[in-house]
């Protein structure tokens, strides 16, 4: 039996699914604005020992700049139950997850926020002196990885909420279509019954007229009908 991910319920504790997705969109919008505002296109920035070039900063900022209208687009779609808006947002979130994972790989492979030996200092053999800076560096590097992992988890959570909202909108649309279809089916059934009743009444009237007419006139009427 395979593992199947079920969509989130329409009510998450005291918060509805729509409200939860709107909050996620608001946080995502703030993150996009932060990354766009913090970019420096004139010089490189060193983050956790990784030197980020101006081109890489501008590329990342451009991606989050694209995310601002996409997030607003998704918020409107969640509010007014538009499935196509959430489809676009899901595609952007999946691509954002790939960007976050690539940055995690970069920081894991090349990142180092500090060094254990200060510049110009002579390394001593004392274990206390050598182990303390290494411990501080490991804690600092661990915090950077923790926040990157938390960001990846936030993106995955946003993907799950957007997907759940999309499934909810689709199921609700199908239910509403069935509900709106019932009155039309009832009207069609009544119209068919009325048409059948009129046809039956016309047939009975024709039979009575044919019975009340003389035989010669009946033959003449039948012959004219056949002609």
Order of alpha helices (4+ residues) and beta strands (2+ residues): beta-beta-alpha-beta-beta-alpha-alpha-alpha-alpha
